[in-house]
Amino acid sequence: MFKILKDLSDQIKKNKLKSPKLSYTASLIQGKNNLSLKRFLEESKELFNAAHHNNKKEIVHESADTLYHFLVLLEFKKISIISVLKELQKRKKTSGIEEKKNRKKNVR
């Protein structure tokens, strides 16, 4: 399963260098006004709405869109999916409740 994310992340990395007229990914990353951030927010809202209405077909569709735009956002911010997965791996050792308590203690 991870291979799919890695492959998509690699494709995004390649496509960001293309002309924005030829690549949607490039238009998001090279676009003005944080376009990749705005599109991620829009897709997240669409996923929320699909889940709220319990439309499973739309949840799957919007999840795929959100995941793609999440990976574009990471590339835009120069963060690898590997870094995110490593963070998740670290959190496996801690319960969610404990992790949230520790996060509040470490907030500046």
Secondary structure, DSSP 8 states (H G I E B T S, - for coil): -HHHHHHHHHHHHHHTTS-TTT-HHHHHHH-STTHHHHHHHHHHHHHHHHHHTT-HHHHHHHHHHHHHHHHHHHHHTT--HHHHHHHHHHHTTS-HHHHHHHHHHH--
